[in-house]
Amino acid sequence: MTGSIHKFAVCLAMAGMLAACQPEPPAPTETSESAQPKGKAEKATEDLSGCAPASFNGRARMGTPVDQIDATGPDGRRVIRPGQMVTMDYLAGRLNLVVDGAGNLTRAYCG
């Protein structure tokens, strides 16, 4: 019985030493995307020249119902609704329109 207690104590000590050797996760930096809240105006500043007609002004269209936006890129357009899963494929000429729950534009970007 004493031998099994001794083995248990040794295993417990080794587990503690191994846990102490684990690296700490990096602290979030100010430049990380998750640390910077993005407002509607900041999101609209992305360059849309490769995927939207020259007449489309993303910043001016923020808050507009997506049904009233007729812009389409050379590779089409995609409307992304809250909680909707989207593929990660990148099409430089595709106009992505992100909308809120009411269907109003909150972000426009190429890809």
Buried (B, 14 or more C-beta within 10 A) or exposed (E): EEEEEEEEEEEEEEEEEEEEEEEEEEEEEEEEEEEEEEEBEEBBEBEBEBBBEEEBEBBEBBEBEBEEBEBBBEBEBBBBEEEEEEEEEEBEBBBBBBBBEEBBBBBBBBB
